[in-house]
Amino acid sequence: MEHNDLRAHRATLLDNICRKMSAEAIDSLLVTDLAAIRWLTGFSGSSAKLLIAGGSAVLFTDFRYQEQVLKETSGIGTVILKESFASELTSGSWSLGDCMAIQADHVSWHDMQQLSASLEGRRFHGVTAFFDEFTEFKHLAELEKMRHAVLISETVLEQVIPMISPDITEIDLAAEISYRHRKLGAEKDSFDPIVAGGIRSAMPHARPTVSKFEPGTLIVIDIGCVVEGYASDQTRTVALGRLPDEARKVYHTVLRAQQIGIEAARAGVAARDLDAEVRGFIAREGYGEAFGHGLGHGVGIMVHESPRIGTTASKTLYEGMVFTIEPGIYLPGRFGVRIEDMVLLGPDGAEPLQRYTKELIEL
């Protein structure tokens, strides 16, 4: 059963969402994004739609989940579909009103066509990022799950980093990460683990291959897991054997850049300004062109969510937000370094949730 505090939080969220709908003249809202449905209801099934209308919520799923939905949700209505969702909406006595909002980035063309045909004459309104202003701020019960996910991934790092040797491959290590996440109680990885050694460490999102680790090279390991629906995300870069001087210099540049980001992250700071602070330091060190991605992103029910922290970011950072700080330097054909922690923004600044060492490890 879910934590009572989290259930109460979801009830408050629903009230706030209904108020936002009213302010924007939205009569009903159809939620089709499974991550948002889990955040709002606790339901973790792979087939669901959530209708918010008339101040209440109804979850629609199918026969496979008729027991699961009762165990995972409370305070909302549930419908086990015996026909298509569009047909159910037509035949049911739902307070849809004149204007129905649809998650424009989470509805298929086929589903939209069915809805339009079944609910002919109704006005549809596409919305995107509708929940961001609510998901950005983490409840204590949500933080508890995220801290648990962080702890599991940190334990996995402690277990797998000593396994690195010239005798194993990137895929070997990635498989160990996924296995150990599950073994320690995670639902799953929050994304496919990134394990990239040697020249492949210069690829920010490299897929693990059968390449073996070579002495004197860097290895980027980016991992995360999910605990009760909430994600973690962390990157460490380690070395197999003694590094060349420039690789060592780049490592310490990225480490200092990340520390600058953590120290500069405070409530009221614009996300783009935080990015600029770190990006400026890396540029002054001579590697400005080698840092090509944003400084960070929010983490919660999804591993990548609002707020985004980058050159085009529009948000301001506030107390209660959780986001990553992950500068990197990537030199194609040579090597790359990334160091990433999640931080919780509090009244005194940013608290890193990870504790695994960031000192250079040379195995």
N, C-alpha and C positions, 0 to 999 in steps of 0.2 A: 504493500500500500504506500501511496505517496505521503510525504511529509505534510502534516496538517498546515504548517505555515505556508508551504508552497501552494496548497489548494486555496487557502484564503487569498494569497497573492494573485492567483489566477482569477478569482472572483472580482477582485479589485481591477485587474487588467480589463476584464470584460466590461465593467462599468465605464472605465475610461475610454475604451474603444467605442462603445455605444454613444458616449458624449461627442467624440470626434466625428462619428458618422452623422449625428444630428447637426453638428455645426457645419458640415459639408453637404447637407441636404441629401444624404445617402439613406435610403429606406432599408436596404438589406445588403449584406456583404457576403460574397461567396469566397471562402478560403480554400484554395486547392493545393497550396504548398505544404507538403507533408511535414517539413521542419516547423513551420509556423503552427500547424495543427498540433504537433506534439508540445510545443511551447505553451499553447493556450489551453490544452486539455489533458496532456499526459499520455495520450494515445500514441502507441508506437507502431501500429500496423502499417502495411504497405499500400493499403487501399482505403482512402477516406476523403470526404469533403465535409467542410464545416460551414453551416449557414448561421449567420448572426443577423437576427431580425427581431423587432419588437422587444428589444431589451434582453433577449435570451439567445442561447446558442444550441444548435442541434447538430450532432455528428452523424453522418451517413457512412456506413461501411457495409461489408457483405458477410455472408454466412460463416466464412472462415474465422471471423473475429468476434462472433457474437458473445463468447465468454470473455475474451480478452478485453473487449471494450468496457465491460462492466467492472472488471478488476482495476483497470487503469484510469477510469474517469469518474468524476462525481460532479453533481451540480449542473449538469447539462442533459439535454435530451439525446436519445440515441435511436437511430432507425437502421434496421437490417434490411438492406435493399433486396427486393424480390424481382425488380425490373430495373430499367435504366434509371440513373439519377434524374435525368431530365423528365422522364415520365412520372417519377415520384413527386417532383416539384409541381407538375401540372395537376396531379390527382390529389395531392395533399392540401391541407388547409393552412398554408404558410403565409405569414404576414410579409409578403415580399415588397409591397408598395409599388410605386411607379418607377423608382430608380434603383437598380441593382448594381452594386460595384463588383467588379471582377478583378482578380489579381492578373493583370495583363501579361506579366512575365512568367506566369505559372499555370496557364490554361492552354490546351491544345486547340488548333483550328477546328478539329473534329468535334470536340466538346462544345466549343463556342457555337458551332453551327447547330448542334442538337439543342442547345439552350435557346438560341434565337428562334428556332422552329417551334419548340414546345411552349415558349413564353412569348409568343408573337404579340407585338405592340408594346412590350416593355422597353424601357430605356436602360441600356447598359452603359456603365461608366468604368473605364479601365483605370486601375490604380497600380502604382509601383511604390515599393519601399513604404507601404502604408503603416507598418508596425515599427519602423526603425526608432522612432522617438520613445518607444516603450522597451524594445529589446536592448537598447544601449545601456540601460541602467540595471544592474544585477541585484536581485534580492539575496538576502543572506543564505536562504536555502539553495539558491542557484549556485552561489559561490562555494558552498559546501561540496556540491557535486563536482564543480570545476577543480577545486583543490584536490579532491580525491583522484580525478583524472590526471592531474599534474604529478601527484605522488606516484601513481602507477608508471607513468612514462619515465620518471626519474629513476625509479627502481630498475626499469628495463635498460636504461642507459648504463647504469652501474653494472648490469649483468653482461651486456653485449660488447661494450667497448673493449674490455680485456680479451675478447675473442678475436679481435682483428689481428690478422697475420697474413703473410704472403700465400698462405695455403687455402684461404677461403675467398669467396666471391662476394660482390655487392648483393646479389640475389640471396646468397646464404644468410648474410646479415639481416637483410630486409625480412626474410622469412622468420628468422629468430625473433625479430621485433614484434611482428604480428602475432606469432604464437605466444610469446611471453605476455603481451598485452592481455590476451584472452585468459591465459593461465592465471594472471593476477587479478582478474575480475572485471576487466573492461568488456563492454558490449562488442566493441570492434575498434579498428583504427579510425581516427577521425579523417584520415586521408591515406592514400598509399604511401608508405614510408619512402623517403628520398635517401638513398645511400649512393654517393658519387665520389669516386676516388680519382686521384691523379688529374689529368687534363679534363676529366668529366666533372670535376668539382667546380669548374668555371661555368657550368650550365645550371642556372638557379633551380630549375625543376626537372633535373635529370631523372630518368627512370632507371632503376637498378638493372644491371646487366650481368653477364657471366664473367666480366672482367675481374681479375684478381687484384688485390692491393699490392702496390709496389713500395719498397723502402724509400724513404726520403720524400714522400708525397703527402698531400693533405687529403682528408676525407670529410665531406660534409654529410651530416646525419640529421635529417629533419623528420621528427616524429610527433605523433599525438594520438590520443585515444578518446573514447566516449564512455562516460559513466552516467547511467540513468538519463541519457539524452544530452548531456553537456560535454563539451569538447575541451581538449588541451592542445597546445601547439608549442613546439620547442625545437631549436636547432643548436647543435654544437658542431664545431669543426676540430678534428683531431689530426695528429700526424702519426704515420708509421715510420719510426726512425727519426734521425736528426734531419731537420729542414735546412734548405739553403737560406742564406741571410735575407733575401728579398721576401720570401714566403713568410719568414718570421716577422719581418717588418710589417707586412700587410696584415698578418694576424693581429698584431698589437694595435695597428691603426683601427681595425674594425672593432676590437675590444674597447678601445678608448671612445670610438664613435658611439657605441651602444651605451656606454656609461654616461656620455654627454646627453644622450636622448633620455635616459632614465632620470637624470638630475633636472633636465629642463621640462619634463612633463608635469604640469600643474593645472589645477582647475582654472578655467578662464583662458588658457592658451589656445590659439587657433591651431587646428591640426596641421595646416600647411606651414605654419611658422615653426612647429616642432620639427617637421620634416626638413625645413630649410636650415635649421640650426645644425642638424647632423650632416646634412648634405654639404653645407658650407665647410665644415671641418674636413670631410673627406676630400673635397676639392682642393682645399689649402694644402693637403698632404700629397697632392699630385695625382689623385685617383678619381676625380670627379666624373669622368666619362665611364668609369667602371662600376658605378652604382646606378643601375638603370631601373630599379623597381621602387615602389613606395616604401616608406619606413615601417609601416605597420597596418594592422587591421583589427577590428573588434573580433572577439571570440565569445561564443556562448552556446546556444543550441546548434549553431552552425560554426564551423571552424573559421570561416571568413564571413564577417558581417560588419555592420556599421558600428563605430565610425571608421572610415578609411583615413589613413594618414599618408599623404603624398603631396605632390606638387599642385594637384588640382583639387585637393580636398576643400570642402566648404563648411565642415562642422567645427564647432568649438568643443574642447574637451572639458568634461565636468566630473565632479566627484561621483563615484559609483560606477564609472565606466571601466571595462576591462578590455585591454587591447595589447597587441604585440609591439615590441620595438626590436627590429631585425635588420640593421644595416648589413650590407654585403659589398665586397669588392670582387669582381670577376674579370680575370685576364684570359681571354679565349686562347685555347691551345696551350695554356700553361697551368693555371690553378685558380681556385676561388675560395673565398672565406665568407661564411655567414654565421652570425651569433644572434640567437633569438630567445627572448623571454616574454611571457605574458606579464603585464603589470595591472594592478588594481589602483585606480586613482583615488586617493583619500585626501583628507584635509591637510596633510603634511607633504603631499606629493605622491610619487608613484612607488608602490610596493611590488617588487618582483615576486611572482608566485613561485618561480623555479629557484632551486638552491644548488643544483649541480654545478660543479666548478667551471669557471670560464678561463682559468689559467691554461696555458698551452700544454696539452698532453702530447708527449712524444713517446709512443709505445716502443 
